[in-house]
Amino acid sequence: MEYDNKNSGVLFKNDYKKAENHPDYKGSFTDADGQEKDLAAWVRKTNAGKMMLSVKVSDKFVKEDADQPAADAPKAAFVDDDMPF
């Protein structure tokens, strides 16, 4: 039987945290549809003083290549180089 990793993921300590709003932990998980999602967690304290993790799920971040135009970028207009002058 093949291993099913849907609805499971992993978190790692965020060694690049520079500001309070940056997550304490970052990672990813695979949802029930097989789509990979980003996962972020912050260590917080409740009003009662108990420690907890606040978690955020978001679509997978894809860094755009500076040399490649974005997929939804407008196409360049057609230029006819056969000008009579």
Secondary structure, DSSP 8 states (H G I E B T S, - for coil): -----TTEEEEEE-TT--STTS-SEEEEEE-TTS-EEEEEEEEEE-TTS-EEEEEEEEE------TTS--TTS------------
